[in-house]
Amino acid sequence: MLMLVQVYGDSAMKKTAVYKWVKRFYEGRESVTDEERSGRPATSRTEENIAKVRQIVRENVRLTVRSIAEQVNIDRETVRKILTEDLDMRTVCAKMVPKELTEEQK
């Protein structure tokens, strides 16, 4: 263990973690990559949800992020990311509009 600390310093694995991994490999584990986990997917930014948010914003540009999140049943931060990153929109006077406006739109 002392050699790990000498080589890796503060970023070295703790002693208990080393013992856990030794036990796992002793029990037959062959890979250090994470195994699949059950449960909720890592993200709600699916193509389906992006399409739903796009449709909702087209119908009413004055909706809040909270109300959109409630309609689509995803969290507000995900809706915010969909609007700003996926749909390339921003808020202007309480309306969601494309970031790049044409001269006519300005």
OpenMM code with the backbone's topology and positions (N, CA, C; nanometers):
from openmm import Vec3, app, unit

residues = "MET LEU MET LEU VAL GLN VAL TYR GLY ASP SER ALA MET LYS LYS THR ALA VAL TYR LYS TRP VAL LYS ARG PHE TYR GLU GLY ARG GLU SER VAL THR ASP GLU GLU ARG SER GLY ARG PRO ALA THR SER ARG THR GLU GLU ASN ILE ALA LYS VAL ARG GLN ILE VAL ARG GLU ASN VAL ARG LEU THR VAL ARG SER ILE ALA GLU GLN VAL ASN ILE ASP ARG GLU THR VAL ARG LYS ILE LEU THR GLU ASP LEU ASP MET ARG THR VAL CYS ALA LYS MET VAL PRO LYS GLU LEU THR GLU GLU GLN LYS".split()
positions = [
    Vec3(0.0836, -0.1194, 0.0000),
    Vec3(0.0000, 0.0000, 0.0000),
    Vec3(0.0874, 0.1249, 0.0000),
    Vec3(0.1949, 0.1206, 0.0713),
    Vec3(0.2849, 0.2349, 0.0791),
    Vec3(0.3392, 0.2709, -0.0593),
    Vec3(0.3645, 0.1690, -0.1419),
    Vec3(0.4159, 0.1955, -0.2770),
    Vec3(0.3127, 0.2701, -0.3611),
    Vec3(0.1829, 0.2382, -0.3453),
    Vec3(0.0789, 0.3094, -0.4189),
    Vec3(0.0778, 0.4572, -0.3825),
    Vec3(0.0898, 0.4861, -0.2555),
    Vec3(0.0903, 0.6250, -0.2098),
    Vec3(0.2140, 0.6968, -0.2624),
    Vec3(0.3274, 0.6279, -0.2647),
    Vec3(0.4495, 0.6902, -0.3167),
    Vec3(0.4351, 0.7244, -0.4644),
    Vec3(0.3702, 0.6362, -0.5406),
    Vec3(0.3569, 0.6575, -0.6846),
    Vec3(0.2447, 0.7564, -0.7159),
    Vec3(0.1269, 0.7379, -0.6538),
    Vec3(0.0090, 0.8176, -0.6902),
    Vec3(-0.0204, 0.9334, -0.5959),
    Vec3(0.0448, 0.9402, -0.4837),
    Vec3(0.0240, 1.0506, -0.3905),
    Vec3(-0.1170, 1.0527, -0.3351),
    Vec3(-0.1788, 1.1716, -0.3308),
    Vec3(-0.3136, 1.1877, -0.2742),
    Vec3(-0.4222, 1.1216, -0.3588),
    Vec3(-0.3930, 1.0947, -0.4858),
    Vec3(-0.4949, 1.0336, -0.5714),
    Vec3(-0.4933, 0.8801, -0.5639),
    Vec3(-0.4123, 0.8233, -0.4764),
    Vec3(-0.4078, 0.6772, -0.4598),
    Vec3(-0.5375, 0.6270, -0.3969),
    Vec3(-0.5761, 0.5041, -0.4325),
    Vec3(-0.6956, 0.4438, -0.3738),
    Vec3(-0.6743, 0.4230, -0.2246),
    Vec3(-0.7811, 0.4326, -0.1505),
    Vec3(-0.7746, 0.4063, -0.0068),
    Vec3(-0.7582, 0.2561, 0.0162),
    Vec3(-0.7071, 0.2222, 0.1297),
    Vec3(-0.6774, 0.0832, 0.1637),
    Vec3(-0.8029, -0.0050, 0.1556),
    Vec3(-0.9157, 0.0460, 0.2056),
    Vec3(-1.0397, -0.0326, 0.2036),
    Vec3(-1.0859, -0.0606, 0.0610),
    Vec3(-1.0686, 0.0371, -0.0286),
    Vec3(-1.1074, 0.0181, -0.1679),
    Vec3(-1.0196, -0.0878, -0.2348),
    Vec3(-0.8913, -0.0856, -0.2036),
    Vec3(-0.7997, -0.1861, -0.2586),
    Vec3(-0.8434, -0.3248, -0.2139),
    Vec3(-0.8774, -0.3404, -0.0861),
    Vec3(-0.9208, -0.4703, -0.0348),
    Vec3(-1.0502, -0.5166, -0.1026),
    Vec3(-1.1428, -0.4235, -0.1274),
    Vec3(-1.2681, -0.4596, -0.1956),
    Vec3(-1.2400, -0.5114, -0.3358),
    Vec3(-1.1507, -0.4420, -0.4110),
    Vec3(-1.1190, -0.4850, -0.5462),
    Vec3(-1.0444, -0.6173, -0.5465),
    Vec3(-0.9547, -0.6377, -0.4526),
    Vec3(-0.8835, -0.7655, -0.4425),
    Vec3(-0.9842, -0.8780, -0.4206),
    Vec3(-1.0813, -0.8542, -0.3329),
    Vec3(-1.1836, -0.9549, -0.3051),
    Vec3(-1.2651, -0.9849, -0.4307),
    Vec3(-1.3031, -0.8795, -0.5054),
    Vec3(-1.3824, -0.8983, -0.6269),
    Vec3(-1.3066, -0.9822, -0.7301),
    Vec3(-1.1796, -0.9523, -0.7492),
    Vec3(-1.1012, -1.0289, -0.8455),
    Vec3(-1.0775, -1.1718, -0.7966),
    Vec3(-1.0615, -1.1891, -0.6679),
    Vec3(-1.0451, -1.3233, -0.6114),
    Vec3(-1.1708, -1.4071, -0.6340),
    Vec3(-1.2888, -1.3396, -0.6324),
    Vec3(-1.4160, -1.4081, -0.6532),
    Vec3(-1.4452, -1.4348, -0.8010),
    Vec3(-1.3578, -1.3915, -0.8907),
    Vec3(-1.3740, -1.4241, -1.0316),
    Vec3(-1.3963, -1.3063, -1.1250),
    Vec3(-1.4030, -1.1875, -1.0738),
    Vec3(-1.4216, -1.0711, -1.1608),
    Vec3(-1.2982, -1.0543, -1.2487),
    Vec3(-1.3204, -1.0180, -1.3766),
    Vec3(-1.2089, -1.0040, -1.4697),
    Vec3(-1.1973, -0.8643, -1.5295),
    Vec3(-1.2948, -0.7780, -1.5055),
    Vec3(-1.2959, -0.6464, -1.5674),
    Vec3(-1.3017, -0.5371, -1.4612),
    Vec3(-1.2406, -0.4231, -1.4918),
    Vec3(-1.2467, -0.3094, -1.3995),
    Vec3(-1.3547, -0.2097, -1.4392),
    Vec3(-1.4224, -0.2335, -1.5524),
    Vec3(-1.5281, -0.1415, -1.5951),
    Vec3(-1.6547, -0.1670, -1.5136),
    Vec3(-1.7370, -0.0642, -1.5020),
    Vec3(-1.8619, -0.0748, -1.4262),
    Vec3(-1.9575, -0.1709, -1.4948),
    Vec3(-2.0330, -0.2419, -1.4144),
    Vec3(-2.1349, -0.3315, -1.4664),
    Vec3(-2.2635, -0.2523, -1.4877),
    Vec3(-2.3526, -0.3048, -1.5714),
    Vec3(-2.4816, -0.2412, -1.5946),
    Vec3(-2.5605, -0.2351, -1.4648),
    Vec3(-2.6295, -0.1246, -1.4451),
    Vec3(-2.7117, -0.1075, -1.3254),
    Vec3(-2.8569, -0.0972, -1.3665),
    Vec3(-2.9433, -0.1466, -1.2807),
    Vec3(-3.0859, -0.1320, -1.3066),
    Vec3(-3.1305, 0.0033, -1.2539),
    Vec3(-3.2462, 0.0460, -1.2970),
    Vec3(-3.2981, 0.1721, -1.2467),
    Vec3(-3.3218, 0.2723, -1.3571),
    Vec3(-3.3325, 0.3957, -1.3176),
    Vec3(-3.3660, 0.5051, -1.4069),
    Vec3(-3.2502, 0.5331, -1.5033),
    Vec3(-3.2808, 0.5655, -1.6281),
    Vec3(-3.1734, 0.5985, -1.7221),
    Vec3(-3.1004, 0.7252, -1.6787),
    Vec3(-2.9799, 0.7411, -1.7265),
    Vec3(-2.8952, 0.8517, -1.6834),
    Vec3(-2.9462, 0.9876, -1.7311),
    Vec3(-3.0239, 0.9911, -1.8367),
    Vec3(-3.0669, 1.1197, -1.8884),
    Vec3(-3.2114, 1.1135, -1.9385),
    Vec3(-3.2744, 1.2288, -1.9380),
    Vec3(-3.4094, 1.2410, -1.9921),
    Vec3(-3.4071, 1.3161, -2.1238),
    Vec3(-3.2874, 1.3478, -2.1729),
    Vec3(-3.2742, 1.4224, -2.2980),
    Vec3(-3.2804, 1.3272, -2.4171),
    Vec3(-3.3943, 1.2651, -2.4327),
    Vec3(-3.4144, 1.1742, -2.5442),
    Vec3(-3.4719, 1.2512, -2.6620),
    Vec3(-3.4640, 1.1919, -2.7795),
    Vec3(-3.5213, 1.2550, -2.8990),
    Vec3(-3.6715, 1.2783, -2.8816),
    Vec3(-3.7369, 1.1850, -2.8138),
    Vec3(-3.8813, 1.1968, -2.7898),
    Vec3(-3.9117, 1.3191, -2.7028),
    Vec3(-3.8367, 1.3370, -2.5940),
    Vec3(-3.8600, 1.4510, -2.5057),
    Vec3(-3.8234, 1.5824, -2.5729),
    Vec3(-3.7189, 1.5819, -2.6539),
    Vec3(-3.6812, 1.7029, -2.7271),
    Vec3(-3.7934, 1.7421, -2.8228),
    Vec3(-3.8520, 1.6440, -2.8901),
    Vec3(-3.9635, 1.6720, -2.9820),
    Vec3(-4.0846, 1.7248, -2.9061),
    Vec3(-4.1131, 1.6684, -2.7879),
    Vec3(-4.2264, 1.7158, -2.7074),
    Vec3(-4.2052, 1.8607, -2.6652),
    Vec3(-4.0847, 1.8926, -2.6175),
    Vec3(-4.0553, 2.0299, -2.5735),
    Vec3(-4.0653, 2.1243, -2.6927),
    Vec3(-4.0122, 2.0843, -2.8079),
    Vec3(-4.0197, 2.1681, -2.9277),
    Vec3(-4.1656, 2.1988, -2.9626),
    Vec3(-4.2510, 2.0986, -2.9593),
    Vec3(-4.3925, 2.1161, -2.9920),
    Vec3(-4.4616, 2.2080, -2.8915),
    Vec3(-4.4332, 2.1902, -2.7629),
    Vec3(-4.4941, 2.2729, -2.6588),
    Vec3(-4.4537, 2.4185, -2.6765),
    Vec3(-4.3260, 2.4439, -2.7067),
    Vec3(-4.2779, 2.5814, -2.7236),
    Vec3(-4.3370, 2.6435, -2.8493),
    Vec3(-4.3543, 2.5657, -2.9544),
    Vec3(-4.4165, 2.6187, -3.0770),
    Vec3(-4.5590, 2.6630, -3.0514),
    Vec3(-4.6296, 2.5877, -2.9659),
    Vec3(-4.7693, 2.6211, -2.9368),
    Vec3(-4.7817, 2.7452, -2.8482),
    Vec3(-4.6868, 2.7625, -2.7550),
    Vec3(-4.6926, 2.8769, -2.6646),
    Vec3(-4.5514, 2.9126, -2.6210),
    Vec3(-4.4992, 3.0238, -2.6717),
    Vec3(-4.3616, 3.0638, -2.6407),
    Vec3(-4.3477, 3.1296, -2.5040),
    Vec3(-4.4581, 3.1576, -2.4366),
    Vec3(-4.4532, 3.2259, -2.3079),
    Vec3(-4.4589, 3.1322, -2.1874),
    Vec3(-4.4432, 3.0042, -2.2097),
    Vec3(-4.4467, 2.9098, -2.0980),
    Vec3(-4.3171, 2.9151, -2.0187),
    Vec3(-4.3278, 2.8862, -1.8898),
    Vec3(-4.2087, 2.8793, -1.8058),
    Vec3(-4.1444, 2.7420, -1.8187),
    Vec3(-4.0182, 2.7362, -1.7801),
    Vec3(-3.9473, 2.6080, -1.7803),
    Vec3(-4.0182, 2.5103, -1.6873),
    Vec3(-4.0675, 2.5606, -1.5757),
    Vec3(-4.1388, 2.4750, -1.4795),
    Vec3(-4.2632, 2.4131, -1.5417),
    Vec3(-4.3413, 2.4929, -1.6131),
    Vec3(-4.4641, 2.4387, -1.6717),
    Vec3(-4.4333, 2.3387, -1.7839),
    Vec3(-4.3291, 2.3652, -1.8602),
    Vec3(-4.2891, 2.2693, -1.9638),
    Vec3(-4.2445, 2.1388, -1.8989),
    Vec3(-4.1665, 2.1499, -1.7924),
    Vec3(-4.1178, 2.0306, -1.7219),
    Vec3(-4.2335, 1.9474, -1.6680),
    Vec3(-4.3354, 2.0141, -1.6166),
    Vec3(-4.4517, 1.9423, -1.5651),
    Vec3(-4.5283, 1.8724, -1.6773),
    Vec3(-4.5396, 1.9379, -1.7921),
    Vec3(-4.6120, 1.8784, -1.9049),
    Vec3(-4.5398, 1.7560, -1.9611),
    Vec3(-4.4074, 1.7631, -1.9689),
    Vec3(-4.3291, 1.6541, -2.0265),
    Vec3(-4.2932, 1.5497, -1.9199),
    Vec3(-4.3055, 1.5890, -1.7937),
    Vec3(-4.2752, 1.5018, -1.6790),
    Vec3(-4.1255, 1.4698, -1.6701),
    Vec3(-4.0425, 1.5748, -1.6854),
    Vec3(-3.8991, 1.5640, -1.6632),
    Vec3(-3.8563, 1.6823, -1.5778),
    Vec3(-3.7347, 1.6794, -1.5264),
    Vec3(-3.6925, 1.7861, -1.4357),
    Vec3(-3.6621, 1.9156, -1.5116),
    Vec3(-3.6634, 2.0260, -1.4383),
    Vec3(-3.6477, 2.1585, -1.4981),
    Vec3(-3.5111, 2.1783, -1.5625),
    Vec3(-3.4065, 2.1261, -1.4999),
    Vec3(-3.2725, 2.1433, -1.5554),
    Vec3(-3.2609, 2.0751, -1.6915),
    Vec3(-3.3236, 1.9601, -1.7064),
    Vec3(-3.3221, 1.8912, -1.8352),
    Vec3(-3.3968, 1.9731, -1.9400),
    Vec3(-3.5103, 2.0310, -1.9024),
    Vec3(-3.5851, 2.1166, -1.9955),
    Vec3(-3.5000, 2.2366, -2.0350),
    Vec3(-3.4330, 2.2965, -1.9384),
    Vec3(-3.3470, 2.4118, -1.9675),
    Vec3(-3.2371, 2.3730, -2.0662),
    Vec3(-3.1757, 2.2568, -2.0463),
    Vec3(-3.0704, 2.2122, -2.1379),
    Vec3(-3.1257, 2.1818, -2.2763),
    Vec3(-3.2438, 2.1226, -2.2822),
    Vec3(-3.3065, 2.0958, -2.4122),
    Vec3(-3.3300, 2.2266, -2.4855),
    Vec3(-3.3840, 2.3258, -2.4158),
    Vec3(-3.4142, 2.4541, -2.4793),
    Vec3(-3.2872, 2.5245, -2.5263),
    Vec3(-3.1860, 2.5292, -2.4419),
    Vec3(-3.0667, 2.6074, -2.4757),
    Vec3(-2.9675, 2.5323, -2.5624),
    Vec3(-2.9464, 2.4035, -2.5349),
    Vec3(-2.8437, 2.3291, -2.6073),
    Vec3(-2.8982, 2.2543, -2.7288),
    Vec3(-3.0107, 2.1875, -2.7138),
    Vec3(-3.0638, 2.1074, -2.8246),
    Vec3(-3.1454, 2.1912, -2.9232),
    Vec3(-3.2278, 2.2807, -2.8715),
    Vec3(-3.3115, 2.3632, -2.9591),
    Vec3(-3.2495, 2.4991, -2.9872),
    Vec3(-3.1355, 2.5271, -2.9244),
    Vec3(-3.0605, 2.6516, -2.9470),
    Vec3(-3.1488, 2.7744, -2.9283),
    Vec3(-3.2167, 2.7811, -2.8136),
    Vec3(-3.3065, 2.8924, -2.7843),
    Vec3(-3.2583, 2.9668, -2.6604),
    Vec3(-3.3102, 3.0875, -2.6433),
    Vec3(-3.2841, 3.1660, -2.5234),
    Vec3(-3.4070, 3.2482, -2.4908),
    Vec3(-3.4120, 3.3049, -2.3713),
    Vec3(-3.5275, 3.3826, -2.3280),
    Vec3(-3.5109, 3.5281, -2.3706),
    Vec3(-3.6150, 3.5818, -2.4337),
    Vec3(-3.6199, 3.7235, -2.4683),
    Vec3(-3.7576, 3.7727, -2.4295),
    Vec3(-3.7632, 3.8613, -2.3316),
    Vec3(-3.8905, 3.9174, -2.2860),
    Vec3(-3.9927, 3.8075, -2.2569),
    Vec3(-3.9522, 3.7072, -2.1825),
    Vec3(-4.0377, 3.5960, -2.1405),
    Vec3(-4.0861, 3.5092, -2.2562),
    Vec3(-4.0163, 3.5145, -2.3693),
    Vec3(-4.0479, 3.4277, -2.4827),
    Vec3(-3.9238, 3.3462, -2.5157),
    Vec3(-3.9447, 3.2221, -2.5542),
    Vec3(-3.8344, 3.1401, -2.6007),
    Vec3(-3.8222, 3.1627, -2.7505),
    Vec3(-3.7052, 3.2128, -2.7918),
    Vec3(-3.6824, 3.2416, -2.9338),
    Vec3(-3.5493, 3.1809, -2.9754),
    Vec3(-3.5293, 3.1595, -3.1050),
    Vec3(-3.3998, 3.1112, -3.1522),
    Vec3(-3.2901, 3.2101, -3.1159),
    Vec3(-3.1713, 3.1597, -3.0840),
    Vec3(-3.0598, 3.2468, -3.0472),
    Vec3(-3.0189, 3.3368, -3.1619),
    Vec3(-3.0184, 3.2826, -3.2820),
    Vec3(-2.9803, 3.3607, -3.4004),
    Vec3(-3.1065, 3.4115, -3.4675),
    Vec3(-3.1297, 3.5416, -3.4569),
    Vec3(-3.2487, 3.6016, -3.5173),
    Vec3(-3.2133, 3.6579, -3.6547),
    Vec3(-3.3087, 3.6503, -3.7452),
    Vec3(-3.2897, 3.7130, -3.8756),
    Vec3(-3.3103, 3.8642, -3.8579),
    Vec3(-3.2734, 3.9411, -3.9588),
    Vec3(-3.2922, 4.0862, -3.9517),
    Vec3(-3.4394, 4.1209, -3.9337),
    Vec3(-3.5261, 4.0479, -4.0002),
    Vec3(-3.6704, 4.0721, -3.9900),
    Vec3(-3.7199, 4.0442, -3.8477),
    Vec3(-3.6689, 3.9390, -3.7852),
    Vec3(-3.7116, 3.9038, -3.6482),
    Vec3(-3.6619, 4.0060, -3.5466),
    Vec3(-3.5429, 4.0655, -3.5724),
    Vec3(-3.4883, 4.1649, -3.4792),
    Vec3(-3.5743, 4.2895, -3.4814),
] * unit.nanometer
topology = app.Topology()
chain = topology.addChain("A")
for resn in residues:
    res = topology.addResidue(resn, chain)
    for name in ("N", "CA", "C"):
        topology.addAtom(name, app.Element.getBySymbol(name[0]), res)
